[in-house]
Amino acid sequence: MDKIIVSFLGVGLIGFIAWFFFGKKDDAVEATDSIEVLVDGGYKPENIKIKKGVATKITFLRKTPSSCLEEVVIPDFKIKKYLPLNKKIEIEIKPEKSGEFPFSCGMNMFHGKFIVS
């Protein structure tokens, strides 16, 4: 009986771990001509849909004192900006091609992406 209980608990734990790491998918938020991104233990929202060929203003507001999140890097657009605490920093991008373009903190620990269509 003990082996059956342990087996069921093991399978349940494996299922939970698989769901937690691979099953959670955040929906992308659609930006029209501007969007605000809250920087607080990560990026909220972290997946942002943008229209191809449309200039979009992204306003970052850092609320966390973590030094890791004090910089945002968008390599495909050659952008690297310092984000002072509790101050809005505006970045404008105008993607000319479709695809997914990642952004991250200066230490590459927290990530997000722009989905251009």
N, CA, C and O atoms as CSV, one atom per row, in Angstrom:
chain,resi,resn,atom,element,x,y,z
A,1,MET,N,N,0.815,-1.194,0.000
A,1,MET,CA,C,0.000,0.000,0.000
A,1,MET,C,C,0.861,1.263,0.000
A,1,MET,O,O,0.537,2.240,-0.675
A,2,ASP,N,N,1.962,1.241,0.760
A,2,ASP,CA,C,2.854,2.401,0.812
A,2,ASP,C,C,3.436,2.727,-0.557
A,2,ASP,O,O,3.561,3.894,-0.927
A,3,LYS,N,N,3.787,1.689,-1.303
A,3,LYS,CA,C,4.366,1.894,-2.637
A,3,LYS,C,C,3.364,2.544,-3.585
A,3,LYS,O,O,3.739,3.374,-4.413
A,4,ILE,N,N,2.109,2.175,-3.467
A,4,ILE,CA,C,1.067,2.767,-4.323
A,4,ILE,C,C,0.892,4.248,-4.002
A,4,ILE,O,O,0.811,5.078,-4.908
A,5,ILE,N,N,0.834,4.576,-2.723
A,5,ILE,CA,C,0.677,5.975,-2.303
A,5,ILE,C,C,1.867,6.805,-2.763
A,5,ILE,O,O,1.684,7.896,-3.302
A,6,VAL,N,N,3.072,6.311,-2.562
A,6,VAL,CA,C,4.280,7.026,-2.982
A,6,VAL,C,C,4.302,7.194,-4.503
A,6,VAL,O,O,4.696,8.244,-5.011
A,7,SER,N,N,3.877,6.153,-5.222
A,7,SER,CA,C,3.842,6.243,-6.693
A,7,SER,C,C,2.866,7.316,-7.154
A,7,SER,O,O,3.194,8.120,-8.026
A,8,PHE,N,N,1.659,7.335,-6.570
A,8,PHE,CA,C,0.678,8.362,-6.942
A,8,PHE,C,C,1.173,9.765,-6.598
A,8,PHE,O,O,1.008,10.693,-7.390
A,9,LEU,N,N,1.770,9.920,-5.440
A,9,LEU,CA,C,2.317,11.230,-5.061
A,9,LEU,C,C,3.446,11.644,-6.003
A,9,LEU,O,O,3.549,12.815,-6.370
A,10,GLY,N,N,4.275,10.708,-6.389
A,10,GLY,CA,C,5.377,11.006,-7.317
A,10,GLY,C,C,4.866,11.445,-8.678
A,10,GLY,O,O,5.361,12.419,-9.245
A,11,VAL,N,N,3.878,10.733,-9.206
A,11,VAL,CA,C,3.299,11.091,-10.505
A,11,VAL,C,C,2.618,12.459,-10.411
A,11,VAL,O,O,2.737,13.281,-11.319
A,12,GLY,N,N,1.908,12.694,-9.310
A,12,GLY,CA,C,1.260,13.996,-9.118
A,12,GLY,C,C,2.274,15.126,-9.043
A,12,GLY,O,O,2.055,16.192,-9.618
A,13,LEU,N,N,3.367,14.910,-8.352
A,13,LEU,CA,C,4.412,15.922,-8.235
A,13,LEU,C,C,5.068,16.189,-9.587
A,13,LEU,O,O,5.341,17.343,-9.919
A,14,ILE,N,N,5.320,15.163,-10.357
A,14,ILE,CA,C,5.891,15.324,-11.703
A,14,ILE,C,C,4.930,16.123,-12.579
A,14,ILE,O,O,5.361,17.007,-13.319
A,15,GLY,N,N,3.639,15.822,-12.504
A,15,GLY,CA,C,2.644,16.568,-13.271
A,15,GLY,C,C,2.603,18.034,-12.876
A,15,GLY,O,O,2.521,18.906,-13.741
A,16,PHE,N,N,2.660,18.318,-11.574
A,16,PHE,CA,C,2.659,19.703,-11.099
A,16,PHE,C,C,3.896,20.450,-11.588
A,16,PHE,O,O,3.788,21.589,-12.042
A,17,ILE,N,N,5.052,19.832,-11.503
A,17,ILE,CA,C,6.292,20.478,-11.952
A,17,ILE,C,C,6.235,20.765,-13.452
A,17,ILE,O,O,6.638,21.843,-13.889
A,18,ALA,N,N,5.744,19.824,-14.234
A,18,ALA,CA,C,5.625,20.032,-15.681
A,18,ALA,C,C,4.669,21.177,-15.978
A,18,ALA,O,O,4.958,22.008,-16.838
A,19,TRP,N,N,3.534,21.239,-15.284
A,19,TRP,CA,C,2.583,22.340,-15.490
A,19,TRP,C,C,3.204,23.678,-15.096
A,19,TRP,O,O,3.083,24.662,-15.827
A,20,PHE,N,N,3.868,23.714,-13.940
A,20,PHE,CA,C,4.424,24.961,-13.422
A,20,PHE,C,C,5.465,25.553,-14.369
A,20,PHE,O,O,5.450,26.757,-14.623
A,21,PHE,N,N,6.362,24.728,-14.893
A,21,PHE,CA,C,7.440,25.250,-15.726
A,21,PHE,C,C,7.086,25.323,-17.209
A,21,PHE,O,O,7.572,26.211,-17.910
A,22,PHE,N,N,6.262,24.422,-17.695
A,22,PHE,CA,C,6.003,24.378,-19.128
A,22,PHE,C,C,4.568,24.747,-19.504
A,22,PHE,O,O,4.312,25.117,-20.650
A,23,GLY,N,N,3.641,24.655,-18.573
A,23,GLY,CA,C,2.240,24.882,-18.890
A,23,GLY,C,C,1.782,26.323,-18.744
A,23,GLY,O,O,0.811,26.728,-19.383
A,24,LYS,N,N,2.462,27.102,-17.917
A,24,LYS,CA,C,2.042,28.478,-17.707
A,24,LYS,C,C,2.451,29.334,-18.902
A,24,LYS,O,O,3.637,29.457,-19.209
A,25,LYS,N,N,1.485,29.911,-19.560
A,25,LYS,CA,C,1.754,30.795,-20.692
A,25,LYS,C,C,0.993,32.090,-20.468
A,25,LYS,O,O,-0.231,32.091,-20.340
A,26,ASP,N,N,1.720,33.178,-20.422
A,26,ASP,CA,C,1.066,34.473,-20.294
A,26,ASP,C,C,0.619,34.939,-21.660
A,26,ASP,O,O,1.361,34.844,-22.638
A,27,ASP,N,N,-0.584,35.437,-21.720
A,27,ASP,CA,C,-1.081,35.985,-22.970
A,27,ASP,C,C,-0.396,37.309,-23.244
A,27,ASP,O,O,-0.047,38.050,-22.325
A,28,ALA,N,N,-0.212,37.591,-24.506
A,28,ALA,CA,C,0.413,38.842,-24.909
A,28,ALA,C,C,-0.610,39.971,-24.830
A,28,ALA,O,O,-1.787,39.782,-25.135
A,29,VAL,N,N,-0.144,41.136,-24.418
A,29,VAL,CA,C,-0.980,42.327,-24.347
A,29,VAL,C,C,-0.753,43.124,-25.621
A,29,VAL,O,O,0.388,43.344,-26.029
A,30,GLU,N,N,-1.840,43.554,-26.247
A,30,GLU,CA,C,-1.728,44.294,-27.501
A,30,GLU,C,C,-1.525,45.778,-27.216
A,30,GLU,O,O,-2.284,46.389,-26.463
A,31,ALA,N,N,-0.495,46.342,-27.827
A,31,ALA,CA,C,-0.220,47.778,-27.702
A,31,ALA,C,C,-0.722,48.476,-28.952
A,31,ALA,O,O,-0.511,47.991,-30.064
A,32,THR,N,N,-1.374,49.596,-28.783
A,32,THR,CA,C,-1.821,50.371,-29.943
A,32,THR,C,C,-0.679,51.278,-30.376
A,32,THR,O,O,0.110,50.911,-31.247
A,33,ASP,N,N,-0.586,52.445,-29.782
A,33,ASP,CA,C,0.538,53.331,-30.087
A,33,ASP,C,C,1.422,53.557,-28.865
A,33,ASP,O,O,2.486,54.168,-28.969
A,34,SER,N,N,0.976,53.058,-27.695
A,34,SER,CA,C,1.790,53.171,-26.484
A,34,SER,C,C,1.354,52.110,-25.476
A,34,SER,O,O,0.244,51.583,-25.535
A,35,ILE,N,N,2.264,51.816,-24.553
A,35,ILE,CA,C,1.972,50.854,-23.484
A,35,ILE,C,C,2.906,51.139,-22.320
A,35,ILE,O,O,4.032,51.598,-22.514
A,36,GLU,N,N,2.435,50.865,-21.112
A,36,GLU,CA,C,3.266,51.031,-19.923
A,36,GLU,C,C,3.647,49.660,-19.390
A,36,GLU,O,O,2.805,48.772,-19.253
A,37,VAL,N,N,4.935,49.502,-19.092
A,37,VAL,CA,C,5.455,48.249,-18.561
A,37,VAL,C,C,5.934,48.505,-17.136
A,37,VAL,O,O,6.816,49.332,-16.907
A,38,LEU,N,N,5.347,47.792,-16.187
A,38,LEU,CA,C,5.747,47.890,-14.792
A,38,LEU,C,C,6.924,46.952,-14.559
A,38,LEU,O,O,6.858,45.767,-14.884
A,39,VAL,N,N,7.985,47.485,-14.002
A,39,VAL,CA,C,9.188,46.699,-13.714
A,39,VAL,C,C,9.212,46.473,-12.208
A,39,VAL,O,O,9.632,47.341,-11.442
A,40,ASP,N,N,8.755,45.290,-11.797
A,40,ASP,CA,C,8.644,44.983,-10.373
A,40,ASP,C,C,8.745,43.468,-10.215
A,40,ASP,O,O,7.737,42.765,-10.292
A,41,GLY,N,N,9.944,42.972,-9.995
A,41,GLY,CA,C,10.154,41.532,-9.912
A,41,GLY,C,C,10.016,40.857,-11.267
A,41,GLY,O,O,9.731,39.662,-11.343
A,42,GLY,N,N,10.213,41.601,-12.315
A,42,GLY,CA,C,10.047,41.141,-13.688
A,42,GLY,C,C,9.359,42.241,-14.483
A,42,GLY,O,O,9.277,43.384,-14.035
A,43,TYR,N,N,8.869,41.892,-15.650
A,43,TYR,CA,C,8.189,42.857,-16.516
A,43,TYR,C,C,6.718,42.488,-16.603
A,43,TYR,O,O,6.372,41.336,-16.865
A,44,LYS,N,N,5.852,43.474,-16.382
A,44,LYS,CA,C,4.406,43.255,-16.432
A,44,LYS,C,C,3.783,44.304,-17.328
A,44,LYS,O,O,3.729,45.466,-16.926
A,45,PRO,N,N,3.314,43.972,-18.505
A,45,PRO,CA,C,3.307,42.659,-19.124
A,45,PRO,C,C,4.681,42.309,-19.693
A,45,PRO,O,O,5.489,43.193,-19.975
A,46,GLU,N,N,4.929,41.036,-19.853
A,46,GLU,CA,C,6.228,40.616,-20.397
A,46,GLU,C,C,6.142,40.258,-21.881
A,46,GLU,O,O,7.166,40.217,-22.563
A,47,ASN,N,N,4.943,40.001,-22.385
A,47,ASN,CA,C,4.742,39.722,-23.812
A,47,ASN,C,C,3.838,40.808,-24.390
A,47,ASN,O,O,2.694,40.962,-23.963
A,48,ILE,N,N,4.351,41.551,-25.353
A,48,ILE,CA,C,3.642,42.705,-25.895
A,48,ILE,C,C,3.527,42.573,-27.407
A,48,ILE,O,O,4.531,42.407,-28.100
A,49,LYS,N,N,2.291,42.647,-27.919
A,49,LYS,CA,C,2.054,42.603,-29.364
A,49,LYS,C,C,2.112,44.019,-29.924
A,49,LYS,O,O,1.497,44.943,-29.391
A,50,ILE,N,N,2.865,44.169,-31.012
A,50,ILE,CA,C,3.047,45.468,-31.671
A,50,ILE,C,C,2.814,45.282,-33.166
A,50,ILE,O,O,3.130,44.233,-33.728
A,51,LYS,N,N,2.261,46.302,-33.799
A,51,LYS,CA,C,2.028,46.265,-35.251
A,51,LYS,C,C,3.310,46.620,-35.997
A,51,LYS,O,O,4.043,47.530,-35.612
A,52,LYS,N,N,3.557,45.884,-37.065
A,52,LYS,CA,C,4.723,46.144,-37.912
A,52,LYS,C,C,4.580,47.518,-38.585
A,52,LYS,O,O,3.516,47.857,-39.102
A,53,GLY,N,N,5.659,48.295,-38.570
A,53,GLY,CA,C,5.692,49.598,-39.224
A,53,GLY,C,C,5.046,50.725,-38.447
A,53,GLY,O,O,4.984,51.853,-38.935
A,54,VAL,N,N,4.563,50.443,-37.244
A,54,VAL,CA,C,3.905,51.460,-36.416
A,54,VAL,C,C,4.825,51.829,-35.259
A,54,VAL,O,O,5.283,50.958,-34.518
A,55,ALA,N,N,5.091,53.125,-35.107
A,55,ALA,CA,C,5.908,53.583,-33.979
A,55,ALA,C,C,5.127,53.389,-32.682
A,55,ALA,O,O,3.983,53.827,-32.562
A,56,THR,N,N,5.754,52.732,-31.721
A,56,THR,CA,C,5.106,52.437,-30.444
A,56,THR,C,C,5.973,52.968,-29.312
A,56,THR,O,O,7.180,52.731,-29.272
A,57,LYS,N,N,5.337,53.690,-28.393
A,57,LYS,CA,C,6.043,54.211,-27.222
A,57,LYS,C,C,5.845,53.238,-26.064
A,57,LYS,O,O,4.718,52.945,-25.665
A,58,ILE,N,N,6.952,52.749,-25.539
A,58,ILE,CA,C,6.921,51.854,-24.384
A,58,ILE,C,C,7.446,52.642,-23.193
A,58,ILE,O,O,8.574,53.135,-23.214
A,59,THR,N,N,6.630,52.759,-22.162
A,59,THR,CA,C,7.019,53.489,-20.963
A,59,THR,C,C,7.310,52.478,-19.866
A,59,THR,O,O,6.424,51.731,-19.451
A,60,PHE,N,N,8.552,52.456,-19.397
A,60,PHE,CA,C,8.968,51.563,-18.323
A,60,PHE,C,C,8.926,52.330,-17.005
A,60,PHE,O,O,9.421,53.453,-16.914
A,61,LEU,N,N,8.329,51.711,-15.986
A,61,LEU,CA,C,8.290,52.293,-14.647
A,61,LEU,C,C,8.828,51.253,-13.679
A,61,LEU,O,O,8.178,50.241,-13.414
A,62,ARG,N,N,10.033,51.513,-13.145
A,62,ARG,CA,C,10.669,50.556,-12.218
A,62,ARG,C,C,10.243,50.858,-10.792
A,62,ARG,O,O,10.432,51.970,-10.299
A,63,LYS,N,N,9.663,49.855,-10.128
A,63,LYS,CA,C,9.212,49.979,-8.742
A,63,LYS,C,C,10.089,49.196,-7.766
A,63,LYS,O,O,10.014,49.414,-6.557
A,64,THR,N,N,10.905,48.302,-8.273
A,64,THR,CA,C,11.734,47.466,-7.408
A,64,THR,C,C,13.136,48.061,-7.273
A,64,THR,O,O,13.692,48.561,-8.251
A,65,PRO,N,N,13.708,48.013,-6.074
A,65,PRO,CA,C,15.060,48.552,-5.898
A,65,PRO,C,C,16.160,47.608,-6.383
A,65,PRO,O,O,17.342,47.936,-6.270
A,66,SER,N,N,15.799,46.463,-6.910
A,66,SER,CA,C,16.777,45.487,-7.368
A,66,SER,C,C,17.694,46.085,-8.439
A,66,SER,O,O,17.223,46.660,-9.420
A,67,SER,N,N,18.995,45.943,-8.240
A,67,SER,CA,C,19.949,46.489,-9.211
A,67,SER,C,C,19.905,45.731,-10.533
A,67,SER,O,O,20.312,46.260,-11.568
A,68,CYS,N,N,19.419,44.506,-10.503
A,68,CYS,CA,C,19.324,43.726,-11.736
A,68,CYS,C,C,18.359,44.373,-12.724
A,68,CYS,O,O,18.590,44.337,-13.933
A,69,LEU,N,N,17.286,44.959,-12.219
A,69,LEU,CA,C,16.243,45.512,-13.090
A,69,LEU,C,C,16.419,47.004,-13.359
A,69,LEU,O,O,15.493,47.650,-13.850
A,70,GLU,N,N,17.576,47.556,-13.050
A,70,GLU,CA,C,17.761,48.994,-13.262
A,70,GLU,C,C,18.132,49.347,-14.700
A,70,GLU,O,O,18.384,50.511,-15.011
A,71,GLU,N,N,18.165,48.361,-15.560
A,71,GLU,CA,C,18.496,48.596,-16.958
A,71,GLU,C,C,17.640,47.681,-17.826
A,71,GLU,O,O,17.391,46.531,-17.466
A,72,VAL,N,N,17.187,48.198,-18.979
A,72,VAL,CA,C,16.472,47.371,-19.940
A,72,VAL,C,C,17.292,47.346,-21.224
A,72,VAL,O,O,17.801,48.373,-21.673
A,73,VAL,N,N,17.412,46.154,-21.806
A,73,VAL,CA,C,18.201,45.963,-23.021
A,73,VAL,C,C,17.296,45.354,-24.092
A,73,VAL,O,O,16.672,44.314,-23.880
A,74,ILE,N,N,17.238,46.026,-25.250
A,74,ILE,CA,C,16.481,45.523,-26.396
A,74,ILE,C,C,17.481,45.387,-27.537
A,74,ILE,O,O,17.645,46.319,-28.324
A,75,PRO,N,N,18.154,44.236,-27.640
A,75,PRO,CA,C,19.278,44.097,-28.566
A,75,PRO,C,C,18.937,44.288,-30.041
A,75,PRO,O,O,19.739,44.857,-30.782
A,76,ASP,N,N,17.769,43.828,-30.485
A,76,ASP,CA,C,17.420,43.940,-31.905
A,76,ASP,C,C,17.229,45.388,-32.358
A,76,ASP,O,O,17.320,45.689,-33.548
A,77,PHE,N,N,16.966,46.273,-31.410
A,77,PHE,CA,C,16.795,47.691,-31.727
A,77,PHE,C,C,17.966,48.530,-31.216
A,77,PHE,O,O,17.924,49.760,-31.256
A,78,LYS,N,N,19.012,47.851,-30.735
A,78,LYS,CA,C,20.221,48.501,-30.223
A,78,LYS,C,C,19.891,49.543,-29.155
A,78,LYS,O,O,20.386,50.669,-29.190
A,79,ILE,N,N,19.041,49.139,-28.200
A,79,ILE,CA,C,18.610,50.029,-27.126
A,79,ILE,C,C,19.067,49.452,-25.795
A,79,ILE,O,O,18.896,48.265,-25.519
A,80,LYS,N,N,19.651,50.316,-24.981
A,80,LYS,CA,C,20.062,49.970,-23.621
A,80,LYS,C,C,19.791,51.216,-22.775
A,80,LYS,O,O,20.472,52.229,-22.932
A,81,LYS,N,N,18.800,51.147,-21.879
A,81,LYS,CA,C,18.385,52.315,-21.106
A,81,LYS,C,C,18.436,52.033,-19.619
A,81,LYS,O,O,18.069,50.953,-19.158
A,82,TYR,N,N,18.900,53.032,-18.876
A,82,TYR,CA,C,18.883,52.989,-17.420
A,82,TYR,C,C,17.479,53.349,-16.949
A,82,TYR,O,O,16.877,54.300,-17.447
A,83,LEU,N,N,16.960,52.588,-15.989
A,83,LEU,CA,C,15.623,52.826,-15.450
A,83,LEU,C,C,15.727,53.261,-13.994
A,83,LEU,O,O,15.837,52.418,-13.103
A,84,PRO,N,N,15.693,54.571,-13.744
A,84,PRO,CA,C,15.752,55.033,-12.356
A,84,PRO,C,C,14.501,54.589,-11.581
A,84,PRO,O,O,13.435,54.393,-12.164
A,85,LEU,N,N,14.649,54.439,-10.294
A,85,LEU,CA,C,13.561,53.993,-9.437
A,85,LEU,C,C,12.426,55.016,-9.429
A,85,LEU,O,O,12.664,56.211,-9.258
A,86,ASN,N,N,11.196,54.544,-9.614
A,86,ASN,CA,C,9.969,55.355,-9.568
A,86,ASN,C,C,9.936,56.505,-10.567
A,86,ASN,O,O,9.328,57.543,-10.303
A,87,LYS,N,N,10.579,56.326,-11.699
A,87,LYS,CA,C,10.556,57.352,-12.741
A,87,LYS,C,C,10.226,56.682,-14.072
A,87,LYS,O,O,10.783,55.636,-14.406
A,88,LYS,N,N,9.318,57.291,-14.823
A,88,LYS,CA,C,8.926,56.729,-16.114
A,88,LYS,C,C,9.967,57.064,-17.175
A,88,LYS,O,O,10.374,58.216,-17.332
A,89,ILE,N,N,10.385,56.033,-17.898
A,89,ILE,CA,C,11.334,56.189,-19.000
A,89,ILE,C,C,10.650,55.700,-20.272
A,89,ILE,O,O,10.179,54.564,-20.340
A,90,GLU,N,N,10.603,56.562,-21.269
A,90,GLU,CA,C,9.915,56.244,-22.513
A,90,GLU,C,C,10.906,55.848,-23.596
A,90,GLU,O,O,11.923,56.509,-23.808
A,91,ILE,N,N,10.586,54.760,-24.272
A,91,ILE,CA,C,11.382,54.274,-25.394
A,91,ILE,C,C,10.433,54.112,-26.572
A,91,ILE,O,O,9.328,53.592,-26.417
A,92,GLU,N,N,10.856,54.549,-27.735
A,92,GLU,CA,C,10.024,54.382,-28.924
A,92,GLU,C,C,10.698,53.422,-29.884
A,92,GLU,O,O,11.886,53.550,-30.182
A,93,ILE,N,N,9.922,52.457,-30.363
A,93,ILE,CA,C,10.437,51.533,-31.365
A,93,ILE,C,C,9.468,51.499,-32.542
A,93,ILE,O,O,8.263,51.700,-32.385
A,94,LYS,N,N,10.016,51.243,-33.708
A,94,LYS,CA,C,9.206,51.111,-34.920
A,94,LYS,C,C,9.717,49.884,-35.674
A,94,LYS,O,O,10.607,50.001,-36.517
A,95,PRO,N,N,9.161,48.714,-35.376
A,95,PRO,CA,C,9.636,47.491,-36.024
A,95,PRO,C,C,9.264,47.456,-37.504
A,95,PRO,O,O,8.120,47.720,-37.875
A,96,GLU,N,N,10.231,47.132,-38.329
A,96,GLU,CA,C,10.022,47.080,-39.783
A,96,GLU,C,C,9.810,45.670,-40.307
A,96,GLU,O,O,9.524,45.478,-41.489
A,97,LYS,N,N,9.952,44.665,-39.413
A,97,LYS,CA,C,9.719,43.291,-39.840
A,97,LYS,C,C,8.978,42.535,-38.746
A,97,LYS,O,O,9.039,42.898,-37.572
A,98,SER,N,N,8.287,41.491,-39.143
A,98,SER,CA,C,7.530,40.664,-38.199
A,98,SER,C,C,8.472,39.713,-37.463
A,98,SER,O,O,9.572,39.415,-37.929
A,99,GLY,N,N,8.020,39.254,-36.321
A,99,GLY,CA,C,8.803,38.295,-35.559
A,99,GLY,C,C,8.712,38.563,-34.070
A,99,GLY,O,O,7.900,39.372,-33.621
A,100,GLU,N,N,9.542,37.885,-33.318
A,100,GLU,CA,C,9.617,38.063,-31.872
A,100,GLU,C,C,10.954,38.693,-31.531
A,100,GLU,O,O,12.004,38.225,-31.972
A,101,PHE,N,N,10.909,39.757,-30.744
A,101,PHE,CA,C,12.103,40.505,-30.385
A,101,PHE,C,C,12.200,40.560,-28.857
A,101,PHE,O,O,11.388,41.220,-28.209
A,102,PRO,N,N,13.187,39.872,-28.284
A,102,PRO,CA,C,13.291,39.810,-26.827
A,102,PRO,C,C,13.861,41.092,-26.224
A,102,PRO,O,O,14.586,41.847,-26.872
A,103,PHE,N,N,13.506,41.306,-24.963
A,103,PHE,CA,C,14.163,42.338,-24.157
A,103,PHE,C,C,14.444,41.732,-22.792
A,103,PHE,O,O,13.801,40.762,-22.391
A,104,SER,N,N,15.405,42.304,-22.083
A,104,SER,CA,C,15.798,41.736,-20.798
A,104,SER,C,C,16.368,42.813,-19.899
A,104,SER,O,O,16.553,43.962,-20.301
A,105,CYS,N,N,16.641,42.404,-18.667
A,105,CYS,CA,C,17.332,43.297,-17.739
A,105,CYS,C,C,18.820,43.307,-18.106
A,105,CYS,O,O,19.263,42.526,-18.948
A,106,GLY,N,N,19.571,44.182,-17.478
A,106,GLY,CA,C,20.995,44.300,-17.770
A,106,GLY,C,C,21.786,43.037,-17.473
A,106,GLY,O,O,22.821,42.794,-18.093
A,107,MET,N,N,21.308,42.226,-16.527
A,107,MET,CA,C,22.000,40.990,-16.160
A,107,MET,C,C,21.438,39.774,-16.895
A,107,MET,O,O,21.890,38.653,-16.664
A,108,ASN,N,N,20.458,39.980,-17.778
A,108,ASN,CA,C,19.838,38.926,-18.585
A,108,ASN,C,C,19.155,37.850,-17.726
A,108,ASN,O,O,19.156,36.670,-18.077
A,109,MET,N,N,18.575,38.277,-16.600
A,109,MET,CA,C,17.885,37.339,-15.712
A,109,MET,C,C,16.367,37.408,-15.881
A,109,MET,O,O,15.681,36.401,-15.704
A,110,PHE,N,N,15.839,38.575,-16.217
A,110,PHE,CA,C,14.405,38.753,-16.424
A,110,PHE,C,C,14.185,39.087,-17.889
A,110,PHE,O,O,14.932,39.862,-18.486
A,111,HIS,N,N,13.134,38.479,-18.463
A,111,HIS,CA,C,12.934,38.604,-19.905
A,111,HIS,C,C,11.509,38.981,-20.265
A,111,HIS,O,O,10.573,38.778,-19.493
A,112,GLY,N,N,11.374,39.528,-21.442
A,112,GLY,CA,C,10.091,39.800,-22.055
A,112,GLY,C,C,10.304,39.758,-23.550
A,112,GLY,O,O,11.417,39.521,-24.018
A,113,LYS,N,N,9.228,39.989,-24.311
A,113,LYS,CA,C,9.400,40.010,-25.766
A,113,LYS,C,C,8.314,40.846,-26.408
A,113,LYS,O,O,7.197,40.972,-25.905
A,114,PHE,N,N,8.695,41.416,-27.551
A,114,PHE,CA,C,7.761,42.110,-28.420
A,114,PHE,C,C,7.395,41.137,-29.541
A,114,PHE,O,O,8.270,40.553,-30.180
A,115,ILE,N,N,6.117,40.975,-29.766
A,115,ILE,CA,C,5.637,40.110,-30.834
A,115,ILE,C,C,5.092,41.035,-31.928
A,115,ILE,O,O,4.069,41.692,-31.739
A,116,VAL,N,N,5.773,41.079,-33.052
A,116,VAL,CA,C,5.433,42.011,-34.135
A,116,VAL,C,C,4.735,41.260,-35.245
A,116,VAL,O,O,5.225,40.240,-35.730
A,117,SER,N,N,3.563,41.783,-35.649
A,117,SER,CA,C,2.827,41.150,-36.752
A,117,SER,C,C,2.236,42.216,-37.671
A,117,SER,O,O,1.581,41.885,-38.659
